[in-house]
């Protein structure tokens, strides 16, 4: 039976909005009932000497086992030029797809941790995620992501087409 999954997508190399739109189309080849957040622009975190990122979140139904989902999303990243062997960690990339949630599962393997470990500290993840599902909760803690979002200070995240940063769009 299909499970609801949430993905975070980001790009800051090339025509990022176009790459993200095309990546969503590619994801639809393996996922169903795909819903997509608005497009957000965010200042880089961790490694700041790079271009801003465009980000969005995806909600979908998946029949993939978690490791197979990781393989599928990695293959989509590769289609858009992602080569982890040559990039600087947390540096510029054409496409990054993070598996944020897989149903209510808690997954800890060498290759995959779900919920994504950085989810509650990153407004560039939380804003689009909460836009899709306002009352979504972290299955590890039971805490609403909306509450995690409210606890964070400004991080320079803009809804594309808006002037206010870190603004919820609903």
C-alpha positions as CSV (number, residue, x, y, z in Angstrom):
1,X,0.0,0.0,0.0
2,X,1.4,3.5,-0.9
3,X,2.9,5.6,1.9
4,X,2.8,9.3,2.1
5,X,6.3,10.8,1.8
6,X,7.7,14.3,2.0
7,X,10.8,15.4,0.1
8,X,12.8,18.6,0.2
9,X,14.2,19.9,-3.1
10,X,16.9,22.6,-3.5
11,X,19.1,24.0,-6.3
12,X,21.5,26.9,-6.7
13,X,23.4,26.0,-9.9
14,X,22.0,26.7,-13.3
15,X,18.4,27.8,-13.9
16,X,17.2,26.5,-10.5
17,X,13.5,27.3,-10.9
18,X,13.4,25.3,-14.2
19,X,15.5,22.5,-12.7
20,X,13.1,22.2,-9.8
21,X,10.0,22.1,-12.0
22,X,11.6,19.5,-14.2
23,X,12.7,17.5,-11.2
24,X,9.2,17.4,-9.9
25,X,8.1,16.1,-13.3
26,X,10.8,13.4,-13.1
27,X,9.6,12.4,-9.6
28,X,6.1,11.9,-10.9
29,X,7.5,9.0,-13.0
30,X,7.8,7.0,-9.8
31,X,5.5,8.7,-7.3
32,X,1.7,9.4,-7.3
33,X,-0.6,12.1,-6.0
34,X,2.2,14.6,-6.0
35,X,1.6,18.0,-4.4
36,X,4.2,20.8,-4.5
37,X,4.7,23.8,-2.3
38,X,5.5,27.3,-3.5
39,X,9.0,28.1,-4.5
40,X,11.2,29.7,-1.8
41,X,14.5,31.5,-2.1
42,X,16.9,31.0,0.8
43,X,20.3,32.3,1.8
44,X,22.8,29.5,1.9
45,X,23.5,27.9,5.4
46,X,26.6,26.2,6.6
47,X,28.7,27.1,3.5
48,X,27.8,30.8,2.8
49,X,30.1,31.6,-0.1
50,X,27.7,30.4,-2.7
51,X,24.6,31.5,-4.5
52,X,21.2,31.5,-2.8
53,X,19.1,28.3,-3.0
54,X,15.7,27.8,-4.5
55,X,13.7,25.4,-2.4
56,X,10.4,23.6,-2.4
57,X,8.7,20.6,-0.7
58,X,6.9,17.7,-2.3
59,X,4.2,15.5,-0.8
60,X,3.5,12.3,-2.6
61,X,2.4,8.7,-2.4
62,X,5.2,6.1,-2.8
63,X,5.3,2.3,-3.2
64,X,9.1,2.3,-2.8
65,X,10.7,0.8,0.2
66,X,12.8,3.6,1.9
67,X,16.2,2.4,0.4
68,X,14.6,2.1,-3.1
69,X,13.1,5.6,-2.7
70,X,16.6,6.9,-1.9
71,X,18.0,5.2,-5.0
72,X,15.2,6.7,-7.1
73,X,15.7,10.2,-5.8
74,X,19.5,9.9,-6.3
75,X,18.9,8.8,-9.9
76,X,16.7,11.9,-10.4
77,X,19.5,14.1,-8.9
78,X,22.0,12.5,-11.3
79,X,19.8,13.3,-14.3
80,X,20.2,17.0,-13.4
81,X,23.9,16.9,-13.1
82,X,24.4,16.0,-9.4
83,X,27.7,14.3,-8.8
84,X,28.4,13.9,-5.1
85,X,31.9,12.6,-5.7
86,X,33.1,16.0,-6.9
87,X,31.0,18.5,-5.0
88,X,31.9,20.3,-1.8
89,X,29.7,19.0,1.1
90,X,26.8,21.5,1.6
91,X,28.2,23.5,-1.3
92,X,26.7,24.4,-4.7
93,X,24.6,21.8,-6.4
94,X,22.2,21.6,-9.4
95,X,19.7,19.5,-7.5
96,X,19.4,18.2,-4.0
97,X,16.6,15.9,-3.0
98,X,16.2,15.1,0.7
99,X,13.9,12.5,2.0
100,X,12.2,14.3,4.9
101,X,9.5,11.8,6.0
102,X,8.3,8.4,5.0
103,X,4.9,7.9,6.7
104,X,5.5,7.8,10.4
105,X,8.6,5.7,10.1
106,X,11.8,6.1,12.1
107,X,14.7,5.0,9.9
108,X,18.3,4.9,10.8
109,X,20.6,3.1,8.4
110,X,24.1,3.9,7.1
111,X,22.6,5.6,4.0
112,X,19.3,7.0,5.3
113,X,18.0,8.7,8.4
114,X,14.3,9.6,8.6
115,X,13.0,12.0,9.7
116,X,15.8,14.0,8.1
117,X,18.1,15.0,10.9
118,X,18.2,18.7,10.0
119,X,14.5,19.2,9.5
120,X,13.7,21.2,12.6
121,X,16.6,23.7,12.3
122,X,16.1,24.6,8.7
123,X,13.4,27.2,7.7
124,X,14.1,26.4,4.0
125,X,12.7,23.0,4.7
126,X,10.0,23.9,7.3
127,X,8.3,26.8,5.5
128,X,7.5,24.8,2.3
129,X,6.7,21.7,4.4
130,X,4.3,23.5,6.7
131,X,2.8,25.2,3.7
132,X,1.8,21.7,2.4
133,X,0.5,20.4,5.7
134,X,0.1,22.9,8.5
135,X,-0.2,20.4,11.4
136,X,2.3,17.8,10.3
137,X,4.3,16.3,13.2
138,X,7.7,14.9,13.6
139,X,7.2,11.2,14.2
140,X,10.4,11.0,16.3
141,X,9.3,13.7,18.8
142,X,5.5,14.2,18.2
143,X,6.2,18.0,17.9
144,X,4.4,19.9,15.3
145,X,6.7,21.3,12.6
146,X,4.8,24.6,12.8
147,X,6.0,24.9,16.5
148,X,9.6,24.1,15.4
149,X,9.3,26.8,12.8
150,X,7.9,29.4,15.3
151,X,10.9,28.7,17.6
152,X,13.5,29.7,14.9
153,X,14.7,33.2,14.2
154,X,14.9,34.7,10.8
155,X,17.0,32.8,8.3
156,X,16.5,34.9,5.2
157,X,13.9,32.7,3.4
158,X,11.7,34.5,0.9
159,X,8.6,33.3,-0.9
160,X,9.5,33.8,-4.5
161,X,7.6,36.8,-5.7
162,X,7.1,38.3,-2.2
163,X,9.2,40.9,-0.4
164,X,8.7,39.6,3.2
165,X,11.2,37.0,4.4
166,X,10.4,33.9,6.5
167,X,6.6,34.6,5.9
168,X,4.1,31.9,5.9
169,X,2.1,32.1,2.8
170,X,-1.3,31.1,4.2
